[in-house]
């Protein structure tokens, strides 16, 4: 464990996450920078600014939620609120791997009256936020779901922490899209008050979160995750070693072939009659082509 700024990584060009405790262990916090991952998601999906902002917030949420897992795992956070963007989803895996998808990357909406992107309107608030965690060693997992509050993601994640972990939490997520229409900054943080915390500490943290302002603008101005936490947490603050984050996808011809092999026989036969099939990864948009002869082999291999 480290204190102060020596815990920082040496460059602003890479995404990373940092965990910390404060107030004698009464507070725990995680902050994450995911600008590069959010920009990668926008470029891969050819996403509009509001769609990119939705994916970026989910990427930050996934990075925060995954901070406490040490074994090999895959965590998926999904939001399905009935809005015009459709389902939005992000995954985090061991080693800091992140990826995201959105059903309608072409969604466009006018800015809100305050000039911000209408993420909540794009996502919708008549649905749920769900978190699924799978242990890659045992293939066992669990799923937790909460009703959406606003569809803005941060408020919805706050409800998730309260209902699933029974821990009062303050969550801030943000994505700033520049004049070019591309992601310029993205990240987030969660601060949690643990049992037996001193009286008044919760009010202090709430005031500091409100005073912090937009996380994305601070990150765009050069702040790092540690700077966000230092502005919030009462000292002394103890940092754990930073953890790198990066957009990554594990798709490939073998996985795509397995998807086709799992199709019902009638669907496989229809694809054969059409001359073959193409499988497109929903996270990185790579496509894998399978001719009819390969599908014939899959059909013959069925038990």
DRENKOLRO-843356 format. One line per 5 residues: their letters; for each residue x, y, z of N, C-alpha, C. Coordinates in nm, 2 decimals, padded with zeros to 4 digits. Atoms other than C-alpha are relative to their C-alpha. Example, Ala and Ser with C-alpha at 12.3 -4.5 7.8 and 13.67 -1.06 7.14 Angstrom:
# residues 2
as) 00.09,-00.12,00.00,01.23,-00.45,00.78,00.09,00.12,00.00; -00.09,-00.11,00.00,01.37,-00.11,00.71,-00.08,00.11,00.08;
***
This chain:
# residues 303
xxxxx) 00.09,-00.12,00.00,00.00,00.00,00.00,00.09,00.12,00.00; -00.08,-00.12,00.01,00.12,00.35,-00.08,-00.08,00.12,00.04; 00.07,-00.13,-00.03,00.04,00.70,00.03,00.05,00.11,-00.09; -00.04,-00.12,00.08,00.04,01.02,-00.17,00.01,-00.03,-00.14; 00.00,00.00,00.15,00.13,01.07,-00.53,00.10,-00.10,-00.05;
xxxxx) -00.09,00.10,00.06,00.40,00.80,-00.56,-00.07,-00.12,-00.06; 00.08,00.11,00.05,00.12,00.56,-00.64,-00.03,00.02,-00.15; 00.04,-00.03,00.13,00.07,00.72,-00.98,00.07,-00.08,-00.11; -00.07,00.05,00.12,00.14,00.57,-01.32,00.07,00.11,-00.07; -00.08,-00.11,00.06,00.39,00.76,-01.53,-00.05,00.07,-00.12;
xxxxx) 00.05,-00.07,00.12,00.17,00.88,-01.82,-00.15,00.01,-00.01; 00.14,-00.03,00.02,-00.17,01.03,-01.90,-00.06,-00.07,-00.11; 00.06,00.05,00.12,-00.21,00.83,-02.22,-00.06,-00.14,00.03; 00.05,00.14,-00.03,-00.31,00.50,-02.05,-00.11,00.01,00.10; 00.11,00.01,-00.09,-00.63,00.41,-01.87,00.05,-00.08,00.12;
xxxxx) -00.03,00.07,-00.12,-00.60,00.29,-01.51,-00.10,00.02,00.11; 00.09,-00.01,-00.12,-00.78,00.24,-01.18,00.09,00.00,00.12; -00.07,00.00,-00.13,-00.67,00.31,-00.83,-00.10,-00.01,00.11; 00.09,00.02,-00.12,-00.82,00.19,-00.50,00.07,00.07,00.12; -00.06,-00.07,-00.11,-00.77,00.37,-00.17,-00.10,-00.02,00.12;
xxxxx) 00.07,-00.01,-00.12,-00.88,00.38,00.19,00.03,00.13,00.08; -00.02,-00.13,-00.07,-00.91,00.68,00.42,-00.07,00.00,00.14; 00.06,-00.01,-00.13,-01.02,00.79,00.77,00.02,-00.12,00.08; -00.02,00.12,-00.08,-00.86,00.50,00.94,-00.07,-00.13,-00.05; 00.06,00.12,00.06,-01.02,00.25,00.71,-00.15,00.01,00.00;
xxxxx) 00.14,-00.02,-00.01,-01.37,00.39,00.76,-00.06,00.03,-00.14; 00.05,-00.03,00.14,-01.39,00.49,00.39,00.09,-00.08,-00.10; -00.07,00.06,00.11,-01.30,00.30,00.08,-00.04,00.06,-00.13; 00.04,-00.07,00.12,-01.29,00.44,-00.27,00.08,-00.06,-00.12; -00.07,00.04,00.13,-01.20,00.36,-00.63,-00.03,00.11,-00.10;
xxxxx) 00.02,-00.10,00.11,-01.14,00.60,-00.92,00.07,-00.06,-00.12; -00.05,00.06,00.13,-01.08,00.51,-01.28,00.00,00.10,-00.11; -00.01,-00.08,00.13,-00.97,00.68,-01.60,-00.02,-00.10,-00.11; 00.03,00.09,00.11,-01.12,00.52,-01.91,-00.01,00.07,-00.13; 00.01,-00.08,00.12,-01.07,00.78,-02.17,00.03,-00.07,-00.13;
xxxxx) -00.04,00.07,00.12,-00.88,00.57,-02.42,-00.10,-00.11,-00.04; 00.09,00.11,00.03,-01.12,00.28,-02.38,-00.13,00.05,-00.06; 00.12,-00.06,00.05,-01.42,00.50,-02.43,00.01,00.05,-00.14; -00.03,-00.05,00.14,-01.27,00.66,-02.74,00.01,-00.12,-00.10; -00.01,00.12,00.08,-01.19,00.31,-02.87,-00.14,-00.06,-00.03;
xxxxx) 00.14,00.05,00.02,-01.55,00.20,-02.82,-00.07,00.09,-00.10; 00.07,-00.09,00.09,-01.68,00.51,-03.00,00.05,-00.03,-00.14; -00.05,00.02,00.14,-01.45,00.45,-03.30,-00.04,-00.14,-00.06; 00.04,00.14,00.05,-01.52,00.07,-03.32,-00.15,00.00,-00.04; 00.15,00.00,00.02,-01.90,00.13,-03.31,-00.05,00.11,-00.09;
xxxxx) 00.04,-00.12,00.07,-01.90,00.45,-03.51,-00.11,00.07,00.07; 00.10,-00.05,-00.08,-02.10,00.59,-03.23,-00.02,00.15,00.00; 00.03,-00.14,-00.02,-02.27,00.93,-03.20,00.05,00.04,00.13; -00.05,-00.05,-00.13,-02.16,01.15,-02.91,-00.09,-00.05,00.12; 00.08,00.05,-00.11,-02.46,01.05,-02.69,00.02,-00.15,00.02;
xxxxx) -00.02,00.14,-00.01,-02.41,00.68,-02.77,00.14,-00.03,00.06; -00.13,00.02,-00.06,-02.04,00.71,-02.69,00.01,00.03,00.15; 00.01,-00.03,-00.14,-02.12,00.88,-02.36,-00.06,-00.11,00.08; 00.07,00.11,-00.08,-02.35,00.60,-02.26,00.10,-00.12,00.01; -00.10,00.11,-00.01,-02.08,00.34,-02.34,00.11,00.03,00.09;
xxxxx) -00.11,-00.04,-00.09,-01.81,00.54,-02.17,-00.04,-00.01,00.15; 00.05,00.00,-00.14,-02.02,00.57,-01.85,00.00,-00.15,00.05; 00.01,00.14,-00.03,-02.08,00.19,-01.86,00.14,-00.06,00.02; -00.13,00.05,-00.01,-01.71,00.12,-01.91,00.06,00.05,00.13; -00.05,-00.05,-00.13,-01.62,00.34,-01.61,-00.07,-00.08,00.12;
xxxxx) 00.07,00.07,-00.10,-01.89,00.16,-01.41,00.05,-00.14,00.02; -00.05,00.13,-00.01,-01.76,-00.18,-01.50,00.14,-00.01,00.06; -00.14,00.00,-00.06,-01.40,-00.08,-01.41,-00.01,00.02,00.15; 00.01,-00.02,-00.14,-01.52,00.04,-01.07,-00.06,-00.13,00.07; 00.06,00.12,-00.06,-01.74,-00.27,-01.00,00.10,-00.11,00.01;
xxxxx) -00.10,00.11,00.00,-01.45,-00.50,-01.09,00.12,00.01,00.09; -00.12,-00.03,-00.07,-01.20,-00.34,-00.86,00.03,-00.10,00.11; -00.02,00.08,-00.12,-01.25,-00.59,-00.57,00.02,-00.15,-00.04; -00.01,00.14,00.04,-01.22,-00.92,-00.77,00.15,-00.03,-00.02; -00.14,00.04,00.01,-00.89,-01.10,-00.75,00.02,-00.13,-00.08;
xxxxx) -00.01,00.12,00.08,-00.96,-01.44,-00.91,-00.03,00.03,-00.15; 00.04,-00.02,00.14,-01.02,-01.49,-01.29,-00.15,00.01,-00.01; 00.15,-00.03,00.01,-01.36,-01.34,-01.36,-00.03,00.07,-00.12; 00.06,-00.09,00.10,-01.58,-01.17,-01.61,-00.12,00.06,00.06; 00.11,-00.08,-00.05,-01.81,-00.90,-01.50,-00.07,00.07,-00.11;
xxxxx) 00.08,-00.07,00.10,-02.09,-00.77,-01.72,-00.10,00.09,00.06; 00.10,-00.09,-00.05,-02.29,-00.46,-01.64,-00.09,00.04,-00.12; 00.09,-00.03,00.11,-02.60,-00.41,-01.86,-00.11,00.10,00.04; 00.11,-00.09,-00.03,-02.86,-00.13,-01.88,-00.09,-00.01,-00.12; 00.10,00.01,00.10,-03.18,-00.18,-02.06,-00.12,00.08,00.05;
xxxxx) 00.09,-00.10,-00.06,-03.40,00.12,-02.00,-00.12,00.03,-00.10; 00.11,-00.02,00.10,-03.63,00.11,-02.31,00.02,00.13,-00.08; -00.03,-00.12,00.08,-03.47,00.42,-02.46,00.04,-00.03,-00.14; -00.04,00.02,00.14,-03.38,00.48,-02.83,00.14,-00.06,-00.02; -00.14,00.06,00.02,-03.02,00.37,-02.77,-00.01,-00.16,00.02;
xxxxx) 00.00,00.14,-00.02,-03.14,00.02,-02.68,00.09,-00.05,00.12; -00.08,00.05,-00.11,-02.94,-00.20,-02.45,00.15,00.05,-00.01; -00.14,-00.04,-00.01,-02.60,-00.08,-02.34,00.07,-00.09,00.10; -00.07,00.10,-00.08,-02.34,-00.32,-02.20,00.15,00.02,00.00; -00.15,00.00,-00.01,-01.98,-00.32,-02.07,00.04,-00.12,00.07;
xxxxx) -00.06,00.11,-00.07,-01.76,-00.60,-01.96,00.14,00.04,00.06; -00.14,-00.01,-00.06,-01.45,-00.61,-01.73,00.04,-00.14,00.03; -00.06,00.13,-00.03,-01.22,-00.91,-01.69,00.13,00.02,00.08; -00.13,00.00,-00.07,-00.92,-01.00,-01.49,00.11,00.06,-00.08; -00.10,-00.06,00.07,-00.62,-00.80,-01.58,-00.03,00.14,-00.06;
xxxxx) 00.04,-00.13,00.04,-00.81,-00.48,-01.65,-00.06,00.01,-00.14; 00.05,00.00,00.13,-00.96,-00.58,-01.98,-00.15,00.06,00.00; 00.13,-00.06,00.01,-01.27,-00.37,-02.08,-00.05,-00.01,-00.15; 00.06,-00.01,00.13,-01.51,-00.37,-02.37,-00.15,00.04,00.01; 00.13,-00.05,-00.01,-01.85,-00.22,-02.45,-00.08,-00.02,-00.13;
xxxxx) 00.08,00.01,00.12,-02.14,-00.25,-02.69,-00.13,00.09,00.02; 00.13,-00.07,-00.01,-02.46,-00.05,-02.76,-00.09,-00.05,-00.12; 00.09,00.06,00.10,-02.76,-00.17,-02.96,-00.02,00.10,-00.11; 00.02,-00.10,00.11,-02.81,00.16,-03.15,00.11,00.11,00.01; -00.11,-00.10,00.00,-02.48,00.34,-03.19,-00.03,00.13,-00.08;
xxxxx) 00.03,-00.12,00.09,-02.64,00.58,-03.44,-00.10,00.09,00.07; 00.11,-00.08,-00.06,-02.89,00.73,-03.19,00.05,00.14,00.02; -00.03,-00.15,-00.01,-02.90,01.11,-03.20,-00.12,00.07,00.07; 00.10,-00.08,-00.07,-03.08,01.34,-02.96,00.05,00.14,00.02; -00.04,-00.13,-00.02,-03.08,01.71,-02.90,00.06,00.01,00.14;
xxxxx) -00.06,-00.02,-00.13,-02.87,01.84,-02.60,-00.11,00.03,00.10; 00.09,-00.04,-00.10,-03.05,01.88,-02.27,00.00,00.15,00.02; 00.00,-00.15,-00.02,-03.15,02.24,-02.16,00.13,00.05,00.06; -00.12,-00.05,-00.06,-02.83,02.26,-01.96,00.12,-00.02,-00.08; -00.11,00.02,00.09,-02.62,02.18,-02.26,00.07,-00.13,00.00;
xxxxx) -00.06,00.13,-00.01,-02.53,01.83,-02.16,-00.06,-00.11,-00.09; 00.06,00.11,00.08,-02.57,01.51,-02.36,-00.11,-00.07,00.07; 00.12,00.06,-00.06,-02.91,01.35,-02.31,00.02,-00.16,00.02; -00.02,00.14,-00.02,-02.77,01.01,-02.19,-00.12,-00.07,00.06; 00.11,00.06,-00.07,-03.06,00.94,-01.96,-00.12,-00.02,-00.10;
xxxxx) 00.11,00.01,00.10,-03.31,01.00,-02.24,00.03,-00.11,-00.10; -00.04,00.10,00.10,-03.11,00.78,-02.48,-00.01,-00.14,00.06; 00.00,00.13,-00.07,-03.08,00.50,-02.23,-00.15,-00.04,00.04; 00.13,00.03,-00.06,-03.43,00.53,-02.08,00.01,-00.03,00.14; 00.00,00.04,-00.14,-03.54,00.47,-01.73,-00.11,-00.09,00.04;
xxxxx) 00.11,00.10,-00.03,-03.81,00.21,-01.76,00.06,-00.14,-00.02; -00.06,00.13,00.02,-03.60,-00.10,-01.71,00.09,-00.03,00.12; -00.09,00.04,-00.11,-03.31,-00.23,-01.51,00.15,00.01,-00.03; -00.14,00.02,00.00,-02.94,-00.23,-01.44,00.04,-00.13,00.06; -00.04,00.13,-00.05,-02.79,-00.57,-01.40,00.15,-00.02,00.00;
xxxxx) -00.14,00.03,-00.01,-02.45,-00.70,-01.29,00.01,-00.15,00.00; -00.03,00.14,00.00,-02.34,-01.05,-01.38,00.15,-00.03,00.02; -00.14,00.04,-00.03,-02.02,-01.20,-01.24,00.02,-00.15,-00.02; -00.03,00.14,00.02,-01.88,-01.53,-01.36,00.15,-00.03,00.04; -00.14,00.04,-00.04,-01.58,-01.70,-01.20,00.05,-00.09,-00.11;
xxxxx) -00.05,00.07,00.11,-01.37,-01.82,-01.49,00.06,-00.13,00.03; -00.06,00.13,-00.04,-01.21,-02.10,-01.29,-00.11,-00.11,00.01; 00.11,00.10,-00.03,-01.54,-02.27,-01.18,-00.12,00.01,-00.10; 00.12,-00.02,00.09,-01.78,-02.13,-01.45,-00.12,00.03,00.08; 00.12,-00.04,-00.08,-02.01,-02.04,-01.16,-00.01,00.15,00.01;
xxxxx) 00.02,-00.14,-00.01,-02.17,-01.70,-01.13,-00.13,00.04,00.07; 00.12,-00.05,-00.05,-02.44,-01.48,-01.01,-00.04,00.13,-00.07; 00.05,-00.12,00.06,-02.66,-01.20,-01.13,-00.09,00.08,00.09; 00.08,-00.09,-00.08,-02.80,-00.90,-00.95,-00.06,00.11,-00.09; 00.07,-00.10,00.08,-03.06,-00.66,-01.09,-00.07,00.10,00.08;
xxxxx) 00.07,-00.10,-00.07,-03.20,-00.33,-00.98,-00.08,00.08,-00.10; 00.07,-00.09,00.08,-03.46,-00.10,-01.12,00.08,00.13,-00.03; -00.06,-00.13,00.03,-03.33,00.21,-01.30,-00.06,00.11,00.07; 00.05,-00.12,-00.06,-03.36,00.54,-01.13,-00.01,00.11,-00.10; 00.00,-00.11,00.10,-03.27,00.79,-01.41,00.05,-00.04,-00.14;
xxxxx) -00.07,00.04,00.13,-03.08,00.60,-01.68,00.13,00.08,-00.02; -00.13,-00.07,00.01,-02.79,00.84,-01.62,00.12,-00.08,00.04; -00.10,00.10,-00.04,-02.59,00.54,-01.49,00.05,00.02,00.14; -00.06,-00.02,-00.13,-02.43,00.70,-01.19,-00.10,-00.02,00.12; 00.10,00.01,-00.10,-02.75,00.73,-00.99,-00.05,-00.15,00.01;
xxxxx) 00.05,00.14,00.00,-02.85,00.38,-01.10,00.11,-00.10,00.07; -00.11,00.08,-00.06,-02.51,00.24,-00.99,00.00,00.02,00.15; 00.01,-00.03,-00.15,-02.56,00.41,-00.65,-00.10,-00.09,00.06; 00.10,00.09,-00.05,-02.88,00.22,-00.61,00.05,-00.15,00.01; -00.05,00.13,00.00,-02.71,-00.10,-00.71,00.09,-00.03,00.13;
xxxxx) -00.09,00.02,-00.11,-02.44,-00.06,-00.44,-00.08,-00.01,00.13; 00.08,00.00,-00.13,-02.70,00.02,-00.17,-00.08,-00.13,00.01; 00.09,00.11,-00.01,-02.93,-00.27,-00.26,00.08,-00.13,00.00; -00.07,00.13,00.01,-02.67,-00.54,-00.34,00.11,-00.02,00.11; -00.10,00.00,-00.10,-02.40,-00.45,-00.09,-00.04,00.06,00.14;
xxxxx) 00.05,-00.07,-00.12,-02.60,-00.25,00.17,00.11,00.09,00.05; -00.10,-00.09,-00.04,-02.32,00.00,00.17,-00.03,00.14,-00.06; 00.02,-00.14,00.05,-02.39,00.38,00.14,00.11,00.04,-00.09; -00.11,-00.03,00.10,-02.20,00.49,-00.17,-00.04,00.13,-00.08; 00.02,-00.12,00.09,-02.15,00.81,-00.37,00.07,-00.04,-00.13;
xxxxx) -00.06,00.04,00.13,-02.09,00.74,-00.74,00.00,00.13,-00.10; -00.01,-00.10,00.10,-01.97,00.99,-01.01,00.06,-00.06,-00.12; -00.04,00.05,00.13,-01.94,00.90,-01.37,00.00,00.12,-00.10; 00.01,-00.11,00.09,-01.86,01.13,-01.66,00.07,-00.03,-00.13; -00.06,00.01,00.13,-01.78,01.14,-02.03,-00.01,00.13,-00.07;
xxxxx) 00.00,-00.13,00.07,-01.68,01.46,-02.21,00.03,-00.02,-00.14; -00.02,00.01,00.14,-01.72,01.48,-02.58,00.05,00.14,-00.05; -00.05,-00.13,00.05,-01.51,01.75,-02.75,-00.08,00.05,-00.12; 00.07,-00.06,00.11,-01.61,01.98,-03.03,00.01,-00.08,-00.13; -00.02,00.09,00.12,-01.48,01.72,-03.28,-00.11,-00.11,00.00;
xxxxx) 00.10,00.10,-00.01,-01.76,01.49,-03.16,00.06,-00.13,00.06; -00.07,00.12,-00.06,-01.50,01.24,-03.01,00.02,00.02,00.15; -00.03,00.00,-00.15,-01.45,01.14,-02.65,00.13,00.07,00.03; -00.12,-00.07,-00.05,-01.21,01.37,-02.48,00.04,-00.04,00.14; -00.03,00.04,-00.13,-01.23,01.24,-02.13,-00.11,-00.09,00.05;
xxxxx) 00.10,00.09,-00.06,-01.40,00.96,-01.94,00.05,-00.07,00.12; -00.04,00.07,-00.12,-01.39,00.81,-01.60,-00.11,00.01,00.11; 00.10,00.00,-00.11,-01.56,00.78,-01.26,00.06,-00.04,00.13; -00.05,00.04,-00.14,-01.53,00.71,-00.89,-00.12,-00.05,00.08; 00.09,00.04,-00.10,-01.71,00.55,-00.61,00.06,00.01,00.14;
xxxxx) -00.05,-00.02,-00.14,-01.67,00.64,-00.24,-00.10,-00.07,00.09; 00.09,00.07,-00.08,-01.82,00.41,00.02,00.04,00.02,00.15; -00.01,-00.02,-00.14,-01.88,00.47,00.39,-00.02,-00.14,00.07; 00.01,00.13,-00.06,-01.81,00.15,00.59,-00.06,00.01,00.14; 00.07,00.00,-00.14,-01.99,00.05,00.92,00.10,00.05,00.10;
xxxxx) -00.07,-00.06,-00.12,-01.88,00.22,01.24,00.08,00.12,-00.04; -00.07,-00.12,00.04,-01.76,00.53,01.05,-00.04,00.11,00.10; 00.03,-00.11,-00.09,-01.74,00.84,01.27,-00.12,00.08,-00.04; 00.12,-00.08,00.02,-02.05,01.06,01.30,00.05,00.12,-00.08; -00.02,-00.12,00.08,-02.06,01.34,01.04,00.09,-00.03,-00.12;
xxxxx) -00.09,00.03,00.11,-01.82,01.17,00.80,-00.08,-00.01,-00.13; 00.08,00.01,00.12,-02.10,01.09,00.56,-00.04,00.13,-00.06; 00.04,-00.14,00.05,-02.21,01.45,00.54,00.12,00.07,-00.06; -00.12,-00.06,00.06,-01.85,01.56,00.48,00.02,-00.05,-00.14; -00.03,00.06,00.13,-01.81,01.32,00.19,-00.11,00.05,-00.10;
xxxxx) 00.11,-00.05,00.09,-02.15,01.42,00.04,00.03,00.14,-00.05; -00.04,-00.14,00.04,-02.04,01.79,00.05,00.11,00.00,-00.10; -00.12,00.00,00.08,-01.71,01.71,-00.11,-00.03,-00.06,-00.14; 00.04,00.05,00.13,-01.87,01.50,-00.39,-00.07,00.11,-00.08; 00.07,-00.11,00.07,-02.10,01.79,-00.47,00.09,00.11,-00.05;
xxxxx) -00.09,-00.11,00.04,-01.82,02.04,-00.47,00.10,-00.04,-00.11; -00.09,00.05,00.10,-01.61,01.82,-00.70,-00.04,00.04,-00.14; 00.05,-00.04,00.14,-01.83,01.90,-01.00,00.02,-00.12,-00.09; 00.00,00.11,00.11,-01.81,01.71,-01.33,00.14,-00.07,00.00; -00.12,00.08,00.00,-01.56,01.43,-01.31,00.07,00.01,-00.14;
xxxxx) -00.06,00.00,00.13,-01.51,01.44,-01.69,00.08,00.13,-00.03; -00.07,-00.12,00.03,-01.41,01.80,-01.70,00.13,00.01,00.08; -00.13,00.01,-00.08,-01.15,01.75,-01.42,00.10,-00.08,-00.07; -00.09,00.09,00.07,-01.01,01.46,-01.61,00.06,00.07,-00.13; -00.04,-00.06,00.13,-01.00,01.66,-01.94,00.10,00.11,00.03;
xxxxx) -00.10,-00.11,-00.04,-00.81,01.94,-01.75,00.13,-00.06,00.05; -00.13,00.06,-00.04,-00.54,01.69,-01.66,00.00,-00.07,00.14; 00.01,00.07,-00.13,-00.66,01.55,-01.32,00.01,-00.15,-00.03; -00.01,00.14,00.01,-00.58,01.19,-01.26,-00.09,-00.06,00.11; 00.08,00.06,-00.10,-00.78,00.94,-01.05,00.04,00.03,00.14;
xxxxx) -00.04,-00.04,-00.13,-00.57,01.02,-00.75,-00.04,00.14,00.04; 00.04,-00.14,-00.03,-00.64,01.39,-00.78,-00.15,00.00,00.04; 00.14,00.00,-00.04,-01.01,01.31,-00.76,-00.02,-00.05,00.14; 00.01,00.05,-00.14,-00.97,01.10,-00.45,00.05,00.09,00.10; -00.06,-00.09,-00.10,-00.75,01.35,-00.28,-00.09,00.12,00.03;
xxxxx) 00.10,-00.10,-00.02,-01.02,01.61,-00.33,-00.12,-00.04,00.08; 00.11,00.05,-00.07,-01.27,01.39,-00.16,00.03,-00.05,00.14; -00.02,00.08,-00.12,-01.11,01.18,00.11,00.07,00.08,00.11; -00.08,-00.05,-00.12,-01.01,01.29,00.46,00.12,-00.08,00.02; -00.13,00.07,-00.02,-00.65,01.21,00.53,00.01,-00.08,00.13;
xxxxx) -00.09,00.03,00.10,-00.45,01.02,00.57,-00.06,-00.10,-00.10; 00.06,00.09,00.11,-00.53,00.85,00.23,00.11,-00.10,-00.03; -00.09,00.11,00.03,-00.37,00.51,00.16,-00.04,-00.06,-00.14; 00.03,00.05,00.13,-00.34,00.40,-00.20,00.05,-00.14,-00.02; -00.05,00.13,00.04,-00.31,00.05,-00.34,00.06,00.02,-00.14;
xxxxx) -00.06,-00.01,00.13,-00.10,-00.01,-00.65,-00.09,00.03,-00.11; 00.09,-00.02,00.12,-00.26,00.13,-00.97,-00.01,-00.12,-00.09; 00.03,00.11,00.09,-00.41,-00.12,-01.21,-00.03,00.05,-00.14; 00.02,-00.04,00.14,-00.39,-00.08,-01.58,-00.14,-00.05,-00.05; 00.12,00.03,00.07,-00.71,-00.08,-01.79,00.02,00.02,-00.15;
xxxxx) -00.01,-00.01,00.14,-00.74,-00.14,-02.16,-00.12,-00.06,-00.07; 00.10,00.07,00.08,-01.00,-00.21,-02.43,00.05,-00.12,-00.06; -00.05,00.13,00.05,-00.97,-00.57,-02.53,-00.11,-00.09,-00.03; 00.10,00.10,00.04,-01.17,-00.84,-02.70,00.06,-00.13,-00.03; -00.05,00.13,00.02,-01.14,-01.21,-02.72,-00.07,-00.08,-00.11;
xxxxx) 00.07,00.07,00.10,-01.34,-01.28,-03.02,00.09,-00.07,-00.10; -00.08,00.07,00.10,-01.21,-01.50,-03.30,-00.08,-00.10,-00.08; 00.07,00.10,00.08,-01.30,-01.77,-03.56,-00.05,-00.11,00.09; 00.04,00.11,-00.08,-01.31,-02.04,-03.29,-00.13,00.03,00.08; 00.12,-00.04,-00.08,-01.56,-01.85,-03.07,-00.12,00.02,-00.09;
xxxxx) 00.11,-00.02,00.09,-01.77,-01.75,-03.37,-00.05,-00.13,-00.05; 00.04,00.13,00.04,-01.77,-02.11,-03.49,-00.09,-00.07,00.11; 00.08,00.06,-00.11,-01.90,-02.22,-03.15,-00.14,00.06,00.01; 00.13,-00.07,00.00,-02.18,-01.96,-03.17,-00.09,-00.07,-00.11; 00.08,00.06,00.10,-02.29,-02.11,-03.50,-00.04,-00.15,00.03;
xxxxx) 00.03,00.14,-00.04,-02.26,-02.47,-03.37,-00.11,-00.01,00.10; 00.10,00.00,-00.10,-02.50,-02.38,-03.09,-00.14,00.04,-00.05; 00.12,-00.03,00.06,-02.77,-02.27,-03.33,-00.10,-00.12,-00.01; 00.09,00.11,00.03,-03.09,-02.48,-03.37,00.03,-00.05,-00.14; -00.02,00.06,00.13,-03.07,-02.72,-03.66,-00.07,00.07,-00.11;
xxxxx) 00.07,-00.07,00.11,-03.33,-02.53,-03.86,00.07,00.13,-00.04; -00.07,-00.12,00.04,-03.14,-02.21,-03.84,00.13,-00.02,-00.07; -00.13,00.04,00.07,-02.81,-02.38,-03.94,-00.03,-00.04,-00.14; 00.03,00.05,00.14,-02.98,-02.54,-04.24,-00.04,00.12,-00.09; 00.04,-00.12,00.07,-03.12,-02.20,-04.34,00.12,00.08,-00.05;
xxxxx) -00.13,-00.07,00.04,-02.77,-02.05,-04.34,00.07,-00.07,-00.11; -00.06,00.08,00.11,-02.64,-02.33,-04.55,-00.06,00.02,-00.13; 00.08,-00.02,00.13,-02.91,-02.28,-04.81,00.03,00.14,-00.05; -00.03,-00.13,00.04,-02.81,-01.91,-04.81,00.14,00.02,-00.05; -00.14,00.00,00.05,-02.45,-02.00,-04.90,00.11,00.03,00.11;
xxxxx) -00.09,-00.02,-00.11,-02.29,-01.94,-04.56,-00.05,00.10,00.10; 00.04,-00.09,-00.11,-02.29,-01.71,-04.26,00.12,00.09,00.03; -00.10,-00.09,-00.05,-02.10,-01.41,-04.12,-00.04,00.04,00.14; 00.02,-00.03,-00.14,-02.06,-01.36,-03.75,00.08,00.13,00.04; -00.06,-00.13,-00.03,-01.99,-01.00,-03.63,00.01,00.01,00.16;
xxxxx) -00.02,-00.01,-00.15,-01.85,-00.95,-03.27,-00.07,00.13,00.04; 00.07,-00.12,-00.05,-02.08,-00.71,-03.08,00.09,00.10,00.07; -00.09,-00.09,-00.08,-01.78,-00.56,-02.89,00.11,00.07,-00.09; -00.11,-00.06,00.08,-01.51,-00.50,-03.16,-00.04,00.02,-00.14; 00.06,-00.01,00.14,-01.72,-00.53,-03.48,00.08,-00.08,-00.10;
xxxxx) -00.06,00.09,00.10,-01.48,-00.78,-03.64,-00.10,-00.10,-00.05; 00.09,00.09,00.06,-01.65,-01.01,-03.88,00.07,-00.13,-00.04; -00.06,00.13,00.03,-01.58,-01.38,-03.94,-00.10,-00.07,-00.10; 00.08,00.06,00.10,-01.71,-01.55,-04.26,00.02,-00.15,00.00; 00.00,00.15,00.00,-01.81,-01.92,-04.27,-00.08,-00.04,-00.13;
xxxxx) 00.06,00.05,00.12,-01.88,-02.07,-04.61,-00.10,-00.12,00.03; 00.09,00.10,-00.02,-02.16,-02.32,-04.66,00.06,-00.14,00.03; -00.07,00.13,-00.03,-01.91,-02.61,-04.66,00.04,-00.02,00.15; -00.04,00.00,-00.14,-01.79,-02.52,-04.31,-00.13,-00.02,00.08; 00.12,00.03,-00.07,-02.15,-02.51,-04.19,-00.05,-00.14,-00.02;
xxxxx) 00.03,00.14,00.02,-02.21,-02.85,-04.34,00.07,-00.09,00.09; -00.08,00.08,-00.09,-01.93,-02.98,-04.14,-00.05,00.01,00.15; 00.06,-00.02,-00.13,-02.08,-02.83,-03.83,-00.13,-00.08,00.02; 00.12,00.08,-00.01,-02.41,-03.00,-03.90,00.03,-00.15,00.01; -00.04,00.14,-00.01,-02.24,-03.34,-03.95,00.06,-00.03,00.13;
xxx) -00.07,00.02,-00.13,-02.05,-03.30,-03.62,-00.10,00.00,00.11; 00.10,00.00,-00.10,-02.38,-03.26,-03.43,-00.02,-00.15,00.05; 00.03,00.14,-00.05,-02.44,-03.56,-03.19,-00.13,-00.06,-00.05;
***
